[in-house]
C-alpha cells in the first residue's frame, strides 16, 4: 500500500467564542488557546495521524516600547 503525500488544512477562528467554520468543537479551540483571527492548522502525514496546532495571526500590536519615532527624537 502506497503512502499518500502529507497534506495541510487551515481553518480561521471566526469569533471570540471559538466557533470555527468546519464544525470544530469550541471547547477544543479554547483549550488550544486560539483567539479570533488565528488559524487552526491540521497536518496529515499520510499514515492516518493528524497533528493540530494554532498559528497566530501576524498582526503587530501592543505598545511602541523600544521603537523611536522621528518626531519624538527632534523634541
ABEGO torsion letter per residue (X at the ends): XBBBBBBBBBBBBABAAGBBBGGBBAAAAAAAGBBBGBBBBBBBAGAGBBBBBBBBBABBBEBABGBBBAAAAAX
